[in-house]
């Protein structure tokens, strides 16, 4: 039995090894779409803009707070005092439970946030993803997209160098550290941003990867 050619998978002829697979990175497409932290690692490589979508509720909360003139700092969903220490280092308030009198992840809670408030807003999905994007893709502009700000986010993202990577946060099975569960609201929120990037196309768009085209088509159908 002959050895497999370099860069080929031993599991079948002509199969590209997973770690080298361009399809994972959706290479060749100017507009890309994926899910979660692993998806971000793949499709955000070389991106000029990364749009994080977590409709319920992080990116919707960001949209409300920023619209009120606040500044939102994403952070991971951390145990202990790490989030509080991060807020203190950045001269910011820390969101928590509304029952305790704190600002929270609820967009309606942030409708009255004062102008100029600096707020660390941790969440296990969207905020952690945005925090990771800021660190893992430092040359990209990281944006928070949702249904209510899709057109504005698309206008800014589209003005950056291609590619644009739209990454849906999804949810988690069995708690904040469980495996990813794709969420329909994030699929549609991502589709809204993808549609706004090229509203002239009826369903798909030539620049979209198949993944991005599917999310776009879901929103258009809705």
N, C-alpha and C positions, 0 to 999 in steps of 0.2 A: 504494500500500500504506500503510495507516494505521500510525501508531506504536503500540507496545505500551503498554497502560495501566500506570500506575505500579505497581511491585511484581509485575508479571507477567513471566514468562519469554518471550523472543522465540522460543523453540523450539517453542511450542505454545500453543493457546488455553487459558486457565484454569490454566496451570501456574504455581505460585508459584516465584519465583526461589530458587535453592538457598540463597543467603545469608540469605534471609528465611523459610526454611521452618520452620514450627512442628513439623513431623513430625520433623525432625532433633533437636529438643530434647525430643521426646516430651511436648510441652505438653498439659496437661489430665489427665495421669496422675500419681497420687500415688506410684507405684512404677515406676522406670525401670531399663532395663538397656542397657548398651552395651559396646563393646570399645576398649581402648587410650587413648592420649593424646587423639586426636581425638574419640573418644566421650565422654571425660571433659569436654572443653571444651563439648560440646553439652548433655549431660543433667544435668550437675552445677549448671547455672545456677539459683540460688535454692534449692538443696537444703539441708535441715537436717542430713542425714547422707550421707556418701559412703562406700560399702563397696568397698574394693579387694580383688579376689580373684586370687591367684596361687598356686594350690595347690602346684605344683612349681616353686620351693619357698618363696618369700619369706613369704607370709602364714602358711603352716604353721610356718615357723621362728619368726615373730613370736609365734604362739600358744604354742609350746613355751617360748620365752624369757620371755615375760611371765608365763606360768604358774609359772615358777621364781622370779619376783620381779625379773627384769631389766628394763631400760628399753631399747627399741630405737628408734634414730633412722634413718629412711629416708634414702637419698641416691642420686643418679644414678650410673650406671656410668661413671665418669670416668677418662680417661687421666691419667697423670702423678701428681702428689702432691696433687691437689685433695681426694680423699677423706681422706687422712691429715691434711691441714690442717683440714678440716671436723671431724674427730674431735678434734683437738687443741683447737680453739676451744670444743668442747662437753664437754671433759673426759671423753672417751669412748675406748674401745678400738675398733680398726678390724678388722672381720672380713676374712678373706683366705682363703688356702689351708690346708686341714687338714694338708697335707704339710709346711707350714712352721711348724706348731705354733700356728696361729691358730684362733680361732672361725671358723666358716664358715656358708654358707647351708644346710648340711645340718641338718634338725631334730634328727636323732639326735646330732649334735655338741653341740647346745645343751641336751641333757637334763641336763647337770651344771653348767650355768653358775651361778655364785654369785649369791645374792640381792644386789640393788643394783648389779650390773654395768651400766654404760652402754655400749651397743654400737652403732656405726654399721655398718649391714648393707646395703651397696650391691648392687643387681642391675639388669640392663638392662630388666627388665619391671616386676614388682610394686613394687619399692622406688622406682624412678624415677617410677612412676605415683603412689604415695603421697606422695612428695616434691613432685611437681607439684600434687597436690590440696591439700596444705597451703598452698601459695603462691597457687594460682589460685582456690581457693574458701575464703578465710580464715574465713568465717562458718560453715562447715559442720564438723561433727564427722567426722573421717576415721578409719575403722575398717579393720582387717585381717581379712578373712573367709576361712574355709576350711572343709573338710568337718568338721574336729574341733571347731570352735567356732561353727558356724552358728547354733545356737539362742541362745547368749549374745550374739553380735553382733546378731542380729535383734532381741532384746529391747531392746538399747541404741539401735539405729537407729530402731526403731519408736516410741521415746519422744521422738524429736526432731521438730521441726516438719516437715511434709511439704513437698516430696517427698523420698523416699529414692532415691538414685541408686546402683545396684550396677554396678560397672565391672570387667569381667574384663580381666586383663593380656594373656593370650595369650602367644605366643612370637614369634620373629622368623625370617624366612627369611634365609639367607646372612649370619649373624652378628648381633651385637647392634644394629646400625643398619639392618638390612634391613627390608622391609615386614612388616606385622603378619600373623601366622598364627594364626587362632583355634585354641584348644587345648581338647579335649574335657573335660579335667579341670577347667579353669576354668569351662566352661559348666555342669558338674555342681556345682561348688562354689558358683557364683553361684545356681544353682537351689536348692541346699540353703538358702541364706540367704533367698531369695525365698519358699520354702515355709514356713520358720519364721516369716516375717513375718505369715503368715495360714494357720496349719495347718488351720483348719476347712474351707477350700476344697479340693475333691477334686483338681482339676488346675490350673485357672487361679484368678484372684481378681479381683473387680471393679475393684480399684484399679490393677491391673497394666497397663502398656502391652503391646501385642502382643509386643514383644521380650522383656519380662520374663515374660510368660505362656508364651512358647516355652521359655525357659530353665527356668522352674518345671516345666513339663510334662516336660521331659527328665529332671529329677531324680526326679519322681514316678514316671515310667515305669521308671527304674532301680531 
